Amino acid sequence: ASEGYKGQDKAKGLRLVMAEAERLLQDADSYYSGSVKKLQAALDAAKELVKTPMEDLDQKDIDDAALALQDAFATLFEKGDVTALQILIRYAKELRQDIYTTASWQAFAAALKTADEQAAANDMLPYEVDEVYGALYNAIEALVPAANKSALNSAIAVAQSIVDNKDKYVPATLAGLEEALTAAKALYAHADATQAEVPNAAGHPPAVALTARQPATHKL
């Protein structure tokens, strides 16, 4: 059987496919690592095969090696472009933790950490880049601004002053003030109070305080 193949290269076609694999692997950094590994493994197997003496090569083995390389070509995927993701990350890193609620910031920080790590690795398929971008974008959108409590603090001070001097006021006009003050203090101490919650509490003590009246005095 070996006589029929003297001077012939049964693996010529396979060698051509191997040469294409070598060419593609020169630009391996442009492709997703998983697909690069698959192509490299198929190429390495083909290289081992062609070391076999020509007369001992089996045609089916040659064809299988060529088909394995062709399959690896078909699944050699380019990496996703992370440019837009990197821009979003830079924006996200400029956000200030102190102006958002703790809970919403924690979710955002987790999404940012994942995005930052993935972008740095730069080894994602296009759809994976889209998923990471979407997760970070949604986390930014979901950030809840923390309350500006300066008005609430002023309201508490006014109400507290009245309560501390309640003997100087008509008792009936102080109805609900102490309860409102207690609620406002609790909200002020709540680190995750939102701006939407504060106006209600901030408005309540002054509203009640406005009804407080001192007894009338009359000069004779």
Sequence and secondary structure as in RCSB ss.txt:
>XXXX:A:sequence
ASEGYKGQDKAKGLRLVMAEAERLLQDADSYYSGSVKKLQAALDAAKELVKTPMEDLDQKDIDDAALALQDAFAT
LFEKGDVTALQILIRYAKELRQDIYTTASWQAFAAALKTADEQAAANDMLPYEVDEVYGALYNAIEALVPAANKS
ALNSAIAVAQSIVDNKDKYVPATLAGLEEALTAAKALYAHADATQAEVPNAAGHPPAVALTARQPATHKL
>XXXX:A:secstr
 GGGGTT  TTHHHHHHHHHHHHHHTTGGGB HHHHHHHHHHHHHHHHHHTS GGG  HHHHHHHHHHHHHHHHT
  B    HHHHHHHHHHHTS GGGB HHHHHHHHHHHHHHHHHHHHT   HHHHHHHHHHHHHHHHT  BB   H
HHHHHHHHHHHHHHTGGGS GGGGTTHHHHHHHHHHHHH TT BTTTHHHHHHHHHHHHTT         
